[in-house]
Amino acid sequence: MRLSSTLSQQDGWTFDNGAQPKTAMGLESALVSRHPDVLLSKGLSMSYFLNNVWGDSIDEPDEARIREVLAELKNSDSEHFDIALVHDSGWSLSVYPDKAVVWENVINDVTLPCEFTFDSWQDVLKALLNLSRGEVSATFQMLRYRS
């Protein structure tokens, strides 16, 4: 069940100021970017996609496919040099060949991007998998201890 097709005013969701959202998509941009873990706990599924080094978008890849896309970074060039996993909550994790990542919310322009570098590709994979499951808090915790 997709978030944008299931949330509505009848579901009792409100903005932080108490106003009712005009559309489910309005709610998605206002609430989901801040509280995806809470929404997932209510049984709502959220989607994600992964952009490979060539810019191709892959909808909801499994762990094996995410590993394949990570491996593409070994053959990256000066024009095609990163991958990015973007969750419906707006949170995005871009990965570079040196295990550097950029964490940002592409929906909420108030949140500034943050840069971190992981020690291992296994940690990079774990962060991508956390984000793919909507575990924003767990992903952020992994990054926070890298700075």
N, C-alpha and C positions, 0 to 999 in steps of 0.2 A: 504494500500500500504506500503510495507516494505522498509525501507531506503536502505538496501544493494542491493535491486533489482531495485531501481529507480534512484540512483545517478550514473552519469557517466561523462566522460570528456565533452560530448556534453551539459551537464547541466550547464556548465560554472563555476564549482566549482574548486577552486585552494587551494593549501597549503598556509600557511602564507608567504612563500618565493616566491610565484607566480608560482611555478611549478604545472603542472597538475598531478593529482593522476593517478597511473597506473591502479588501479582497484577501484571499489566502496568500497570494504572492506578496501583498503588502506586509502581512504578518511574517512571512518567511524572511524578508529582508530586515525587518525590525527586531524580531525576537530570536529567530533561529541562529543568527550570527553570534548571539550572546549565550544561548542556552541549548545547544544541540543535544547534550547529554540528557537533559531533562525530557526533551521531546522523544528521544529514543527510548527512554524508560517508560513512556506511555504507549509503547508498541508501534510507534510510527517509524517507518523505514525511510532512510534518506539515501540518496544516490551519490555517486562520485564518478569522476573520470580521470584518466591519466593521459597526459600529452607526452609522446615519445620525442626523441631528439629531432625528428623530422617534422614535428608539429602535428602529427596525426593524433587524433583523439580516440581513446579506447574506453568505452563505457564499462564501468564496473569490472575491471580485470581481477582475476583471482591471484593468489600469491605467486603462482608459477609465472604468470604473465608479467606481474610487477617485477619479478626477478629478471626476466628476459629484457624488459625495458631498462632496468638498472644496468645490465651488462652492456647495453648500447652505448653507455657513456664512455666505455673504454675506447671506442672508435669515433668519438666526437671530434668535430673540427671547429675552426674559429667562427663558423656561421651557425652550426648546430651543436650546442654545447650544454644543454640542460634538459631536464625532464620536470614535469610538474604534476602533482596529484591535487585535484581540486574537489572539495567536498561541497555538497549542497548548502551547508551552513555558511559557505563563503571562505572558509579557511583553506589555505593553499600552502603546499610545501614544494618548493622548487629545489632540485638537487643538481649539483655540479660535479665534474670529474674528480675534484680534490676532496670530496665528501662534505663540501660546504653546502649549507641549505639556507633558503630564505623562507621565513614563516610570515605569512601575511593574510589579512582578510580582504578579499577582493570585492566584497559587497559593502563593507563598512570602511569608508575612506577616512575615518577618524583614527583608526588603528594604524600605527606606523609599522612597516616591515622590519623584521629583526633578522640578523644574520648569525649563524652558528656554524661550527665545524664539528663533525662527528669523528670519533677515533676509528670506527670500523664500519664496513659496509653492512654488517649485521645490525648495527644500531640504526643505520639509515633505513634499512628494510623494516625494522620494528616500528620506527616512527611513521613510515608510509602506511603500514598495515593498521596501526592505531588510528590514523586519520581516516583511512578507508572505512573503518567500522564506526566512525563518528565519535571516537574517543578523544575529543579535543583536549580535555583536561590532562589526560595521560600523555598525549603528544606534547603539550606545552611543558609538562613537568620534565620530560626527557630533554627538551631543548633548554629549559631554564638552567639546568645544571651543567650545561656546556659553555655558558657565557663567563 
